């Protein structure tokens, strides 16, 4: 996954995924609920370590940080 890639925010269809306006520490006011299947554009990728990748995406006109496990490339199967 690289900046400029089209992705989809995927998770449990019955529960919203929370995107954060700030990368590290966020308070409730910094969280934005995103629904399963929402398209987004990758702005930045913070690979951190093997288990903690975070992706900054442009979604619904807002730049949000999402856990990498919820961000799926548009051409990825599964």
PEFEN-V818260 format. One record per backbone hydrogen bond with DSSP energy under -1.0 kcal/mol. NH is the residue of the N-H (numbers start at 0). CO is the residue of the C=O. If there is no record, write none. Layout:
# PEFEN-V818260
[[NH CO] [NH CO]]
This chain:
# PEFEN-V818260
[[3 41] [4 1] [6 39] [7 71] [8 37] [9 69] [14 11] [16 33] [18 31] [19 64] [20 29] [29 26] [30 27] [31 18] [33 16] [36 8] [37 34] [39 6] [40 57] [41 4] [42 55] [43 55] [45 53] [51 48] [53 45] [54 65] [55 43] [56 63] [57 40] [58 61] [61 58] [63 56] [64 19] [65 54] [67 52] [69 66] [70 67] [71 7] [73 5] [75 72]]
